[in-house]
Each structure stands twice: as C-alpha cells, then as structure tokens.
Amino acid sequence: MTSTVVQSSVTYPLPKSTLETRRSTIVPVHDDRRPLTTGNLDLRDISPEGDLAEGAPQQSLYYASPRAWLYCGDATDVLTTLNTASVDCIVTSPPYYGQRDYGVAGQLGLEDHPQEYINKLIAVFRQARRVLKPTGSLWVNLGDTYWSGKGRPHGKDAKQKARRFTRPQDKAGERPLCQPKQLLLIPHRFAIAMQDEGWIVRNDNVWRKPRPTPDPVRDRSAASHEYVFHFVTQRKYYYDYSAVSVPSTGQAKRQAPSSVWDIPTVPSQKEHTAVFPPDLALLPVRATCPPDGVFLDPFCGSGTALTAALCQGQGRQVIGIDISAQALVEAQEHVVVAQRPDERRS
C-alpha cells in the first residue's frame, strides 16, 4: 500500500432539512464555506411524518459541511437515524478491549467479560449492516489482549501511560477463558460472531508493524501485528481491482494485493490516544468506496479514516460517529483541512 493521494474538485451538499433541523448543534467551521443546498445524500434524520425518528438522538449532529458529517453519540443510536442502504463503505477501528478508559459514559471496551464486549460490537454492526448498501464492504481493525488477573496497577505502565486504570482483564475472571496469560483471541471471536450474524468474511488481513511498540515479555513472542477483517453481505459486491492491484511476478501483469500489510505506526500529536496510521485505510477506500460514494466510520475518534477517505478525492462523502465530544473536536479540525484543497479550486 502506498500513501499517494489524489485530489478532486467535486463537492456534494448537505440536505437543507438536516441542516435546519440540527443547526443549533453544528460547530462553526471555516468562514469561506459556500451556502449549502439540497443534495443527493438522504440521511434519515427526520421521519416521513416530519418529526425526529423514534429513538433518534436529539442533539447528535456535531458538524456538517458539503462533504462531511460528524455525529456525537453512541454508535448504535446514531446509526438508527441513517437511511437503509445509504453507505458504500465502512472502515473503522472500535475501542479495543480493556486498553483505554476515555472517561465517557457508555464507552466500549471496559466490559467485565470479553463476550459482553463482543456482543456490543455485534449490536453496532447489526445496525451498520442495515445502512450499508448490498454492494458495500465493511472493514474492521481489531487488536487482541491478554488476561492478566494481577489486580490494580501501581506506578507507570511500561507499555502505555493511558492504561493507568484497573482494566477488566486485571481482575479475577471466569475460567477457562479469563485466566492469567491467556491470549483472548478477541478478533477471531468477533469475526466468528459476525459470520453467525450472516456476514461473509473475505479476508483476515494482517497488519504487520515493522517497528512495533516494545513488548517487554520474556516467555512468548513480542506482539507485532493486528487484524483488519473485510466483511461483505453478498457474493457480488463493489471492488475496484485496478485501483489496488500490484505488479505480478508471474505471467499476468497484475495481481491482487497481499493480505499482509506492512504499515509502520506513525507518531501522532493528536489528543486521541488510540490512532491508527492513515495508510491503513487506503486500500479499503480505493478498493471498496466508489467515486462519489459515501464512507462511514462509526468509531471515528480523531478522524483518521475520514481524512484518508477525503484526501483520495473523487467526490467521496464521509460520515463519522463518536461518543466522545473531545475526540470530535480533533476530527472536525482534520476533516476541515482535508476538504480545503477541493474548495479552493471550486
């Protein structure tokens, strides 16, 4: 995967009904924005009767522009407000199990048992499947973790300062799964649960980190990879082979990209503490989000995947959802910057 970006001058507007209904919740952005007019993306913020859809978040729209929407709230709740079959591609990295405490009520990742965490993820992606077009793709990056059972941490964490809290896997757990030194295999359990829901697993791509965070262990191999699962809902789906194929070493001129992605982690100045590299989203965007398509990240954090999709140009629109308003402050900043080259040329 390369980091080449392509810019486009195509823009798409936000529906007037959405803007007017949620105007009080939109955070002001750059002043050179053109007036918004009725566009072709129909978000189901309003029911057919003209009222907010039953159960829809009343104050969820955080930011809106001609090509980007950011929603603050629980992913499952916000997804219920979006139209069925309205999104072309979903790329996301949910909070990993027991790795971060974001200090937000309702956050994922701090459930007492790994199965509770997986069950909540499945509930989110059940709604995500509804909004995904039949020809669409879902890509999910998930890392794994070990059950510790050591109790409350003391002093500095050797791996990550953001982990200075009692993680669920630090407590005594239900055996046989939750016992000390057990690799929980959460990505695999999640993927199998998704299969049970009817999803088709096309790949369990391996993200290999050439320069991983040091793993101070002496009785196993150091962890240096994560998974990026590619899910679809039917046999035939949109996939732009020409956009992601690589030179072939055989008789054919081109071949499919490898399922092992060598992508280094990158230093980040973002406040959001769990940032994956932008290059991780490039192959999914190029392969499965068509030009003029709609891209969604239901756990957008500081907007890395959204920004990667926007920077590929070709008129793509993006929708981001996060439960943390603090993360969306950063996401808005990066999404605004990613849109500026197109706006200046228009």
C-alpha positions as CSV (number, residue, x, y, z in Angstrom):
1,M,0.0,0.0,0.0
2,T,1.2,3.5,-0.9
3,S,0.4,6.8,0.6
4,T,-0.2,8.6,-2.7
5,V,-3.3,10.9,-2.5
6,V,-5.5,12.1,-5.4
7,Q,-7.5,15.3,-5.0
8,S,-10.8,16.1,-6.8
9,S,-12.8,19.3,-7.2
10,V,-16.2,17.5,-6.9
11,T,-18.3,18.5,-3.9
12,Y,-21.7,17.5,-2.6
13,P,-24.1,19.5,-0.4
14,L,-25.9,18.7,2.8
15,P,-29.7,18.3,2.7
16,K,-31.4,21.5,3.9
17,S,-33.8,19.6,6.1
18,T,-30.8,18.1,8.0
19,L,-29.1,21.5,8.4
20,E,-32.1,23.4,9.5
21,T,-33.3,20.7,12.0
22,R,-29.9,20.4,13.6
23,R,-28.5,23.9,13.1
24,S,-28.2,24.6,16.9
25,T,-25.8,21.7,17.3
26,I,-23.4,22.4,14.4
27,V,-20.0,23.7,15.5
28,P,-18.9,26.7,13.3
29,V,-16.2,25.9,10.8
30,H,-14.1,27.8,8.3
31,D,-15.7,31.0,7.1
32,D,-15.2,30.5,3.3
33,R,-17.7,27.7,3.1
34,R,-20.3,28.1,0.3
35,P,-24.0,28.1,1.1
36,L,-25.4,24.6,1.5
37,T,-28.2,23.4,-0.8
38,T,-30.3,20.3,-1.2
39,G,-28.1,17.4,-2.2
40,N,-28.3,13.7,-3.2
41,L,-27.4,12.1,0.2
42,D,-30.6,11.4,2.1
43,L,-29.9,11.0,5.8
44,R,-32.9,9.8,7.8
45,D,-32.7,12.5,10.5
46,I,-36.4,13.2,10.0
47,S,-39.2,10.6,9.9
48,P,-41.7,10.6,6.9
49,E,-44.1,12.5,9.2
50,G,-41.7,15.3,9.7
51,D,-40.7,14.5,13.3
52,L,-37.4,13.1,14.5
53,A,-37.4,9.3,14.1
54,E,-38.4,7.4,17.2
55,G,-35.4,6.9,19.5
56,A,-33.1,9.2,17.4
57,P,-30.6,11.2,19.3
58,Q,-32.0,14.7,19.7
59,Q,-28.7,16.5,19.7
60,S,-26.3,14.3,17.7
61,L,-25.1,16.3,14.7
62,Y,-21.8,17.9,15.8
63,Y,-20.5,19.3,12.4
64,A,-21.7,19.4,8.8
65,S,-20.2,20.5,5.5
66,P,-20.9,19.8,1.9
67,R,-18.9,16.5,2.1
68,A,-18.6,15.6,5.8
69,W,-20.9,15.0,8.7
70,L,-19.8,14.3,12.3
71,Y,-22.2,12.9,14.9
72,C,-21.7,12.7,18.6
73,G,-23.3,9.8,20.4
74,D,-23.5,6.1,20.8
75,A,-22.8,4.4,17.5
76,T,-25.8,2.2,17.6
77,D,-28.1,5.0,18.4
78,V,-26.8,7.3,15.7
79,L,-26.8,4.6,13.1
80,T,-30.6,4.1,13.6
81,T,-31.0,7.6,12.2
82,L,-29.3,6.9,8.9
83,N,-31.1,5.6,5.8
84,T,-31.2,1.9,5.0
85,A,-28.6,1.1,2.2
86,S,-27.2,4.6,2.1
87,V,-23.5,3.9,2.7
88,D,-21.0,2.4,0.3
89,C,-18.0,1.6,2.6
90,I,-17.4,1.3,6.3
91,V,-13.9,1.4,7.7
92,T,-13.5,1.5,11.5
93,S,-11.3,0.6,14.5
94,P,-13.5,0.2,17.6
95,P,-12.0,0.7,21.0
96,Y,-10.0,-2.4,21.9
97,Y,-11.0,-4.5,24.9
98,G,-9.5,-3.2,28.1
99,Q,-6.9,-0.9,26.5
100,R,-8.2,2.6,27.2
101,D,-10.5,4.5,29.6
102,Y,-11.8,7.5,27.7
103,G,-13.8,8.7,30.6
104,V,-17.0,8.8,28.7
105,A,-20.2,7.1,29.9
106,G,-21.3,4.3,27.7
107,Q,-17.9,3.7,26.1
108,L,-17.0,0.4,24.7
109,G,-14.0,-1.7,25.9
110,L,-14.5,-1.8,29.7
111,E,-17.0,-4.7,29.9
112,D,-16.4,-7.2,32.7
113,H,-16.2,-10.1,30.3
114,P,-14.8,-10.3,26.7
115,Q,-18.1,-11.8,25.4
116,E,-20.0,-8.8,26.6
117,Y,-17.7,-6.6,24.6
118,I,-18.2,-8.8,21.5
119,N,-22.0,-8.7,22.0
120,K,-22.0,-4.9,22.0
121,L,-19.8,-4.8,18.8
122,I,-22.2,-7.2,17.1
123,A,-25.2,-4.9,18.0
124,V,-23.4,-1.9,16.4
125,F,-22.6,-3.8,13.2
126,R,-26.1,-5.1,13.0
127,Q,-27.2,-1.5,12.5
128,A,-24.2,-0.9,10.3
129,R,-25.3,-3.7,8.0
130,R,-28.7,-2.1,7.6
131,V,-27.2,1.2,6.4
132,L,-24.6,-0.5,4.2
133,K,-25.6,-1.0,0.6
134,P,-25.8,-4.6,-0.6
135,T,-22.7,-4.0,-2.8
136,G,-20.8,-2.4,0.1
137,S,-17.9,-3.6,2.3
138,L,-17.1,-3.3,6.0
139,W,-13.5,-3.3,7.2
140,V,-12.8,-3.7,11.0
141,N,-9.4,-3.3,12.6
142,L,-9.2,-5.1,16.0
143,G,-6.3,-5.8,18.3
144,D,-6.0,-8.5,20.9
145,T,-5.1,-8.6,24.5
146,Y,-4.1,-11.0,27.3
147,W,-6.0,-11.7,30.5
148,S,-3.8,-10.6,33.4
149,G,-5.5,-11.1,36.7
150,K,-2.8,-9.1,38.5
151,G,-5.1,-6.6,40.1
152,R,-4.9,-2.8,40.3
153,P,-1.8,-1.4,38.6
154,H,0.8,0.5,40.6
155,G,3.1,3.2,39.2
156,K,3.7,3.7,35.5
157,D,2.6,1.2,32.9
158,A,5.6,0.1,30.9
159,K,3.6,-0.1,27.7
160,Q,1.1,2.7,27.7
161,K,0.5,5.6,30.1
162,A,-3.2,5.7,29.1
163,R,-3.6,2.3,30.8
164,R,-3.2,3.6,34.3
165,F,-6.6,2.3,35.5
166,T,-8.0,-1.1,36.5
167,R,-8.7,-2.9,33.3
168,P,-11.3,-5.7,33.2
169,Q,-8.5,-8.2,32.4
170,D,-6.6,-7.1,35.6
171,K,-9.4,-8.6,37.7
172,A,-10.0,-12.2,38.6
173,G,-12.0,-13.7,35.8
174,E,-14.3,-16.6,34.8
175,R,-12.2,-19.6,33.7
176,P,-11.3,-21.2,31.4
177,L,-11.1,-18.2,29.1
178,C,-10.3,-15.5,31.7
179,Q,-7.2,-16.9,33.3
180,P,-3.7,-15.2,33.6
181,K,-1.5,-15.2,30.5
182,Q,-4.4,-16.2,28.2
183,L,-4.5,-14.6,24.8
184,L,-8.2,-13.8,24.4
185,L,-8.4,-14.1,20.6
186,I,-11.0,-11.3,20.6
187,P,-10.5,-10.5,16.8
188,H,-11.2,-14.2,15.9
189,R,-14.2,-14.5,18.3
190,F,-15.6,-11.3,16.8
191,A,-15.2,-12.5,13.2
192,I,-16.9,-15.8,14.0
193,A,-19.7,-14.0,15.7
194,M,-20.1,-11.8,12.6
195,Q,-20.3,-15.0,10.5
196,D,-23.1,-16.2,12.8
197,E,-24.9,-12.9,12.0
198,G,-24.7,-13.7,8.3
199,W,-21.7,-11.6,7.3
200,I,-19.3,-13.1,4.8
201,V,-15.6,-12.8,5.8
202,R,-13.5,-12.1,2.7
203,N,-10.1,-11.7,4.4
204,D,-8.5,-11.6,7.8
205,N,-5.8,-9.2,6.6
206,V,-2.8,-9.0,8.9
207,W,-1.4,-5.5,9.7
208,R,2.3,-6.2,10.4
209,K,4.0,-3.4,12.2
210,P,7.7,-3.1,11.2
211,R,8.5,-1.0,14.2
212,P,6.0,-2.0,16.9
213,T,5.7,-0.6,20.4
214,P,8.2,-2.6,22.6
215,D,6.6,-5.6,24.2
216,P,8.5,-6.3,27.5
217,V,8.0,-10.0,27.7
218,R,10.3,-13.0,28.2
219,D,8.1,-16.0,27.8
220,R,6.4,-15.5,24.4
221,S,6.9,-13.7,21.1
222,A,6.5,-9.9,21.0
223,A,3.2,-8.8,19.6
224,S,3.7,-7.0,16.3
225,H,0.5,-7.4,14.3
226,E,-3.2,-6.8,14.3
227,Y,-6.1,-7.8,12.1
228,V,-8.2,-5.9,9.5
229,F,-11.2,-8.0,8.6
230,H,-13.0,-7.5,5.3
231,F,-16.8,-8.3,5.5
232,V,-19.4,-8.3,2.8
233,T,-23.1,-9.3,2.8
234,Q,-23.4,-11.0,-0.6
235,R,-21.3,-12.8,-3.3
236,K,-21.2,-9.9,-5.7
237,Y,-20.0,-6.5,-4.3
238,Y,-18.1,-3.4,-5.5
239,Y,-14.3,-4.0,-5.6
240,D,-12.0,-1.9,-7.8
241,Y,-9.3,-4.4,-8.6
242,S,-7.4,-2.0,-10.8
243,A,-7.1,0.6,-8.0
244,V,-5.3,-1.8,-5.7
245,S,-3.7,-4.5,-7.8
246,V,0.1,-4.8,-7.7
247,P,2.7,-5.9,-10.3
248,S,2.8,-9.6,-10.7
249,T,5.8,-11.9,-10.6
250,G,4.0,-14.4,-12.8
251,Q,2.6,-14.4,-16.3
252,A,-0.2,-11.9,-15.5
253,K,0.8,-8.2,-15.5
254,R,-1.1,-7.5,-12.3
255,Q,-2.2,-9.5,-9.2
256,A,-4.3,-9.0,-6.1
257,P,-2.6,-7.2,-3.2
258,S,-1.3,-9.3,-0.3
259,S,-3.3,-9.9,2.8
260,V,-0.3,-9.0,4.9
261,W,0.1,-5.2,5.1
262,D,3.5,-3.8,6.2
263,I,2.5,-0.4,7.6
264,P,4.5,1.3,10.3
265,T,2.8,3.0,13.2
266,V,3.3,6.8,13.0
267,P,4.0,9.4,15.7
268,S,0.9,11.5,16.4
269,Q,0.3,14.8,18.1
270,K,-3.4,14.1,18.4
271,E,-5.0,14.1,21.8
272,H,-7.0,11.0,21.0
273,T,-4.7,8.2,22.4
274,A,-5.5,5.4,20.0
275,V,-4.7,6.5,16.5
276,F,-4.1,4.1,13.6
277,P,-2.0,5.1,10.7
278,P,-3.8,6.7,7.7
279,D,-2.3,4.2,5.3
280,L,-4.3,1.5,7.0
281,A,-7.5,2.9,5.4
282,L,-6.1,3.5,1.9
283,L,-6.6,0.0,0.4
284,P,-10.2,-0.3,1.7
285,V,-11.1,3.2,0.4
286,R,-9.6,2.7,-3.0
287,A,-10.9,-0.8,-3.4
288,T,-14.4,-0.6,-2.0
289,C,-15.6,3.1,-1.8
290,P,-16.5,4.1,-5.4
291,P,-16.1,7.6,-6.7
292,D,-19.0,9.8,-5.4
293,G,-19.5,7.1,-2.7
294,V,-20.4,7.5,0.9
295,F,-17.8,6.5,3.5
296,L,-18.7,5.8,7.2
297,D,-16.6,5.3,10.3
298,P,-18.9,4.6,13.4
299,F,-15.9,4.9,15.8
300,C,-14.2,7.8,14.1
301,G,-12.1,9.1,17.0
302,S,-10.0,12.0,15.8
303,G,-11.0,11.3,12.2
304,T,-8.0,9.4,10.7
305,A,-10.1,7.2,8.4
306,L,-12.4,10.0,7.4
307,T,-9.4,12.2,6.5
308,A,-7.8,9.4,4.5
309,A,-11.1,8.9,2.5
310,L,-11.5,12.7,1.8
311,C,-7.9,13.0,0.7
312,Q,-8.4,10.4,-2.0
313,G,-10.7,12.8,-3.7
314,Q,-13.2,11.6,-6.4
315,G,-16.2,13.3,-4.7
316,R,-16.4,10.9,-1.8
317,Q,-18.5,12.0,1.2
318,V,-17.8,10.9,4.8
319,I,-19.8,10.3,7.9
320,G,-18.1,10.0,11.3
321,I,-19.6,9.0,14.7
322,D,-18.0,9.0,18.1
323,I,-19.3,9.0,21.6
324,S,-16.5,11.5,22.7
325,A,-17.1,15.2,22.0
326,Q,-13.4,15.7,22.8
327,A,-12.4,13.4,20.0
328,L,-14.7,15.1,17.6
329,V,-13.0,18.5,18.3
330,E,-9.9,17.0,16.6
331,A,-11.9,15.1,14.0
332,Q,-13.5,18.4,12.9
333,E,-10.2,20.1,12.6
334,H,-8.7,17.4,10.4
335,V,-11.8,16.9,8.3
336,V,-12.0,20.7,7.6
337,V,-8.3,20.7,6.5
338,A,-8.9,17.7,4.2
339,Q,-11.7,19.5,2.4
340,R,-9.9,22.8,1.8
341,P,-7.9,21.9,-1.4
342,D,-11.2,21.0,-3.2
343,E,-13.0,24.1,-2.0
344,R,-10.2,26.4,-3.1
345,R,-10.2,25.0,-6.6
346,S,-14.0,25.2,-7.0
